[in-house]
Amino acid sequence: MDVKDFPFVSKRENLTDILVDHELAALGDAYVNFAYSLMLSRKMGRPVGRKVDSSALALALRKAGLRRFLPSRTDRHRQADAAESLVVYAWLTSAISLEETVQIIEKEETVEDAFAQLLQAIMERLSLPHQKV
């Protein structure tokens, strides 16, 4: 897969553009839940399909230090959307693979810590201009 297959990705100019993109968040929701389900399936040794709670993703975003890149009145649901947007953007741009995503999130005890670690790993790999809101 090549980022050229997804021309909408190049329209994001900075971190804030990615975090507030609701369409990207919709795709990110599916990706995050899929990766989480894969991780649980591997741990449990059987197929498992689960959704990641939005409050857990919002907390992970804050733990990863990314809350400051969102508008001040951004609610928890939109914070969770921001985390999902960033995760799928990283995958679409090949900054992280699905396998790496699963490996990172399976190392932590809590969902919040797992996704905070994932978001931090993504930020280390991406070279995005930061635009503080």
Secondary structure, DSSP 8 states (H G I E B T S, - for coil): --GGG-GGGGG--SHHHHHT-HHHHHHHHHHHHHHHHHHHHHHHTS-------HHHHHHHHHHTT-GGGS-TT--HHHHHHHHHHHHHHHHHTTSS-HHHHHHHHTSSSSHHHHHHHHHHHHHHH--------
